[in-house]
Amino acid sequence: MPPEIVTLQHAAALWAFVLSFVFGAVAQRSNYCTMGAISDAVNFGDWTRARMAIASVGVAIIGVAALKTTGTVDIAKSFYVAPKLVWLSHLVGGLAFGFGMTLASGCGSKTLIRAGAGSLRALVTLLVMAVFAWFTLRGILGVFRVATVDTVAVTFAGGQDLPSLFGLSGSTAGIVAALVGLAFVVFAFVGREFRADKWNWIGGIVVGLTVIAGWYATGHVGFIAEHPESLEAAWVSTNSGRPESLSFTAPPAYLLELLGFWSDKSKFVTFGVASVIGVIVGAAAVALLTKTFRWESFASVEDLSNHLIGAALMGFGGVTALGCTVGQGLSGMSTLALGSIITVTAIVVGCRAALGYQMWRLDRVG
């Protein structure tokens, strides 16, 4: 690998570790959790954590609009806004992920955060999720995915982001996207209960900023206009070879792959791999500083089985849908991609179905 490429890869990985450390630390302190947000809204009518998530999406949309309009990052090269919309993959993957994250007590990012805070059951969940994500990327589930749901698609003339679908481009598209993001932020801050605790809005804003920083790291810091070997533009810090931001389903699988093939000189610490490590370390640091670090295990055999099934569904679903609650819910939504909107909707539906299943189980036991 040419030295200049290695330098760019190291720089982007450092960015990934730092910004994901911040993500993990703030999410641990503010109790940022998408699954928890849906559960609070459904079970208690409490939208506080949902507003936190909505604020982070709004901030990310505004930031990405700025990066795109100024030409800092070529968002059009991201797989999120590719002309081919694999809508069935988004739907099936989102449903599986949403149901799985509920059984597993949290999505991929929350699992990383809990593992950093001492949860051994989160560590087991993380390992199983990573294995099934790897199966869906490279193995038997990947063959199934490509031969079935990935074949159902719609191809647009341009990108699948909403501004492009409505025929908007340039500064007009940027302004419209920024206004959409601002509407999300305003909606979040309208809630009095959201404003009452500073960590609600700190969590929402900072998480959104880390997503913007992720796009900058992969699309600018890790970008080279002319690769010395291919003589073409290249994004050298990501597993996809394209600009991307935070996501926490496929990256744990890539981390396992890196550790398993360490002697393979073509493998390196990508943006995604470094971000997985950063979240765990950031959450652990806050848990230790606030004296909330606790060793935690499974409560029962049923608890174990739920987490194992949930982890498997998250690994399969997150890869099939091209992202998780962070990968699609934040990074993808920041581009206003139609596929991200489908995935997020499916995740919410899947989570709601799993909450209903859990209530049914409690009533049956009772």
Secondary structure, DSSP 4 states (H G I P E B T S, - for coil): --HHHHHHHHHHHHHHHHHHHHHHHHHHHHT--HHHHHHHHHHH---HHHHHHHHHHHHHHHHHHHHHHTTSS-GGGSGGG-SEE-HHHHHHHHHHHHHHHHHTTS-HHHHHHHHHTTBHHHHHHHHHHHHHHHHHHHSHHHHHHHHTGGG--EE-SS-SBHHHHTT--HHHHHHHHHHHHHHHHHHHHH-HHHHHSHHHHHHHHHHHHHHHHHHHIIIIITEESS-TTT-S-EETTSSSSS-----SSHHHHHHHHHHHTTT-TT----HHHHHHHHHHHHHHHHHHHTT----B--SSHHHHHHHHHHHHHHHHHHHHTT--TTIIIIIIGGGTBHHHHHHHHHHHHHHHHHHHHHHHHHHHH-
